[in-house]
Amino acid sequence: NSAGWRGFVPMYLAGARLLKSAHFDLVYISTTAFNLFCLGRIWRSRFGVPYVLDFQDPWFRPRSSAKTTRHRFKAWVGDRLSRYLEKFSVWGARGLVAVSPEYLTSLKARYPHAQAFAAGAAVEIPFGVRVEDFSAVDGSVEVRDEAKGLCTIGYVGVGDVVMQKSFRRLVAGLARLRRRAPDIVNRCRIQLAGTKGGWRDGERKVLWEEAAAVGIGDLVVEDPRIVAYSAAVSQAVAADGLLVLGVDDSAYMPSKLFLYALTGKPLLACMKWTSQVDSVFREFPDLGTLIHFLAPEEVEADEDALLLEFLRQVIAGRRFARSAVQERHSATAMTRRHVELFEACLSCRP
């Protein structure tokens, strides 16, 4: 029932019409509906046009315990198919893009003689961000309760079981801090939105339940209904602080990280222990605050102290320039790297 399968034939037909209608040098496929990657090789066999694949997430996950859905049978079927579909797609790709270098490392280990690796046309290009997106926000969005002196920490995006471990670590830390510094913790509210596609009234709110389980359900508001991108940006701009949650995958690179960073607001990320995101926070010290789930117990106290400092930043209304982040991860900079890859793909022949 996913869009990738329901749209496979219509996408193939639409692409075929385009490729027959005019000359094209390259096909670029960027999606997390990974089975659509197969279209690149099918179109290439029919029209001779090379293609490039963009991996925003890993496709085939050998021996992975990461949860990406609550539909276990569907996930099992997808895992079994992904091994063969990934090989079919990657083997014929002229170039590969991934938001995480670990994704490329895994692909190269499985397909060392694939065209893209043989030609050196496999590159890491993280998610870029358009500063212009902030100029079109809805100024009517207001999430701070000035009358009560409350501050809001905003998050818009996937939640549910996918981000459950990450959020569990966060609320456990807040529960501990509430006992030590209630005057600070009680002034903050976490507002979650768009956490579960297809959610209906009366269904579970998985992340709020994690907060309630440790006694801080009153500090969390969750509206699982999906919101438009423009509304998500508006809520980010209106919030006093911003939250980025991680999944049970060390290679995961959150798409909203740099978008949230360029608001200038205090930023908190909760990632898996030894996450690839650690290197990003080392590269940009003013990016925000980083804590971890599945971390050794001995780091818990230190990371709780970091969490408390983040709350102080939110309450104080701190702002950060983060000019280095904007320079390195703007949409313009990322586009330039794509163009370099595309030109390299067209200059080489398998």
PEHUBEL-V666198 format. One record per pair of residues at least 12 apart in sequence whose C-alpha atoms are under 8 Angstrom apart, sorted by sequence separation. I is the first residue (numbers start at 0). J is the second residue. If there is no record, write none. Layout:
# PEHUBEL-V666198
I|J, I|J
This chain:
# PEHUBEL-V666198
39|51, 207|219, 243|255, 277|289, 290|302, 26|39, 207|220, 243|256, 207|221, 206|221, 290|305, 36|52, 289|305, 290|306, 204|221, 288|305, 60|78, 103|121, 204|222, 241|259, 288|306, 59|78, 103|122, 204|223, 268|287, 270|289, 272|291, 90|110, 94|114, 95|115, 103|123, 266|286, 267|287, 268|288, 269|289, 270|290, 271|291, 272|292, 89|110, 92|113, 93|114, 94|115, 249|270, 266|287, 267|288, 268|289, 269|290, 270|291, 271|292, 272|293, 288|309, 26|48, 28|50, 59|81, 91|113, 92|114, 93|115, 94|116, 100|122, 249|271, 265|287, 266|288, 267|289, 268|290, 269|291, 270|292, 271|293, 272|294, 25|48, 26|49, 27|50, 28|51, 29|52, 30|53, 31|54, 58|81, 59|82, 90|113, 91|114, 92|115, 100|123, 241|264, 243|266, 245|268, 248|271, 249|272, 251|274, 252|275, 265|288, 267|290, 269|292, 271|294, 24|48, 25|49, 26|50, 27|51, 28|52, 29|53, 30|54, 31|55, 86|110, 89|113, 90|114, 97|121, 99|123, 235|259, 240|264, 241|265, 242|266, 243|267, 244|268, 245|269, 246|270, 247|271, 249|273, 250|274, 251|275, 252|276, 23|48, 24|49, 25|50, 26|51, 27|52, 28|53, 29|54, 30|55, 31|56, 33|58, 95|120, 96|121, 97|122, 98|123, 99|124, 198|223, 199|224, 239|264, 240|265, 241|266, 242|267, 243|268, 244|269, 245|270, 246|271, 249|274, 250|275, 251|276, 25|51, 27|53, 29|55, 59|85, 94|120, 95|121, 96|122, 97|123, 98|124, 99|125, 198|224, 236|262, 239|265, 240|266, 241|267, 242|268, 243|269, 244|270, 245|271, 248|274, 249|275, 250|276, 260|286, 7|34, 11|38, 15|42, 19|46, 58|85, 93|120, 94|121, 95|122, 96|123, 97|124, 98|125, 194|221, 196|223, 197|224, 235|262, 240|267, 242|269, 260|287, 7|35, 14|42, 18|46, 96|124, 97|125, 98|126, 191|219, 194|222, 195|223, 196|224, 197|225, 3|32, 189|218, 190|219, 191|220, 192|221, 193|222, 194|223, 195|224, 196|225, 2|32, 3|33, 4|34, 188|218, 189|219, 190|220, 191|221, 192|222, 193|223, 194|224, 195|225, 3|34, 4|35, 11|42, 187|218, 188|219, 189|220, 190|221, 191|222, 192|223, 193|224, 194|225, 3|35, 188|220, 191|223, 192|224, 193|225, 185|218, 192|225, 193|226, 192|226, 285|319, 152|187, 154|189, 156|191, 158|193, 159|194, 286|321, 150|186, 151|187, 152|188, 153|189, 154|190, 155|191, 156|192, 157|193, 158|194, 159|195, 285|321, 52|89, 149|186, 150|187, 151|188, 152|189, 153|190, 154|191, 155|192, 156|193, 157|194, 158|195, 148|186, 149|187, 150|188, 151|189, 152|190, 153|191, 154|192, 155|193, 156|194, 157|195, 286|324, 149|188, 151|190, 155|194, 167|206, 170|209, 171|210, 174|213, 267|306, 52|92, 166|206, 170|210, 174|214, 283|323, 51|92, 54|95, 56|97, 174|215, 283|324, 50|92, 51|93, 52|94, 53|95, 54|96, 55|97, 56|98, 163|205, 167|209, 171|213, 173|215, 267|309, 49|92, 50|93, 51|94, 52|95, 53|96, 54|97, 55|98, 163|206, 166|209, 167|210, 170|213, 266|309, 49|93, 50|94, 51|95, 52|96, 53|97, 54|98, 55|99, 265|309, 51|96, 57|102, 159|204, 160|205, 170|215, 56|102, 159|205, 163|209, 34|81, 37|84, 40|87, 158|205, 159|206, 265|312, 37|85, 40|88, 54|102, 158|206, 265|313, 39|88, 264|313, 34|84, 37|87, 37|88, 40|91, 36|88, 40|92, 264|316, 265|317, 39|92, 264|317, 265|318, 264|318, 265|319, 263|318, 264|319, 263|319, 263|320, 263|321, 261|320, 261|321, 260|321, 261|324, 260|324, 261|325, 257|324, 257|328, 240|313, 239|313, 239|314, 155|231, 239|316, 166|244, 155|234, 165|244, 155|235, 165|245, 153|234, 154|235, 165|246, 153|235, 162|244, 164|246, 162|245, 164|247, 162|246, 153|238, 161|246, 162|247, 152|238, 153|239, 161|247, 151|238, 152|239, 153|240, 154|241, 150|238, 151|239, 152|240, 153|241, 154|242, 150|239, 151|240, 152|241, 153|242, 154|243, 150|240, 152|242, 69|160, 68|160, 137|229, 142|234, 67|160, 68|161, 136|229, 137|230, 140|233, 141|234, 66|160, 67|161, 135|229, 136|230, 140|234, 143|237, 66|161, 138|233, 142|237, 143|238, 136|232, 137|233, 141|237, 142|238, 143|239, 136|233, 140|237, 141|238, 133|232, 132|232, 133|233, 136|236, 169|269, 168|269, 133|236, 166|269, 165|269, 165|270, 165|271, 168|291, 187|310, 168|292, 165|291, 184|310, 125|252, 165|292, 176|303, 183|310, 187|314, 126|254, 164|292, 183|311, 186|314, 128|257, 129|258, 127|257, 128|258, 173|303, 126|257, 127|258, 130|261, 172|303, 176|307, 173|306, 172|306, 102|250, 101|250, 100|250, 99|250, 99|251, 99|252, 98|252, 152|313, 150|313, 150|314, 99|275, 66|246, 65|246, 66|247, 65|247, 64|247, 65|248, 56|251, 128|325, 130|329, 128|328, 129|329, 127|328, 128|329, 129|330, 126|328, 127|329, 128|330, 129|331, 125|328, 127|330, 126|330, 127|331, 127|332, 127|333, 126|333, 125|333, 124|333, 124|336, 124|337, 122|340, 120|340, 120|343, 120|344, 118|347, 118|349, 114|349, 94|340, 94|341, 94|344, 93|344, 93|349, 25|341, 25|345, 24|345
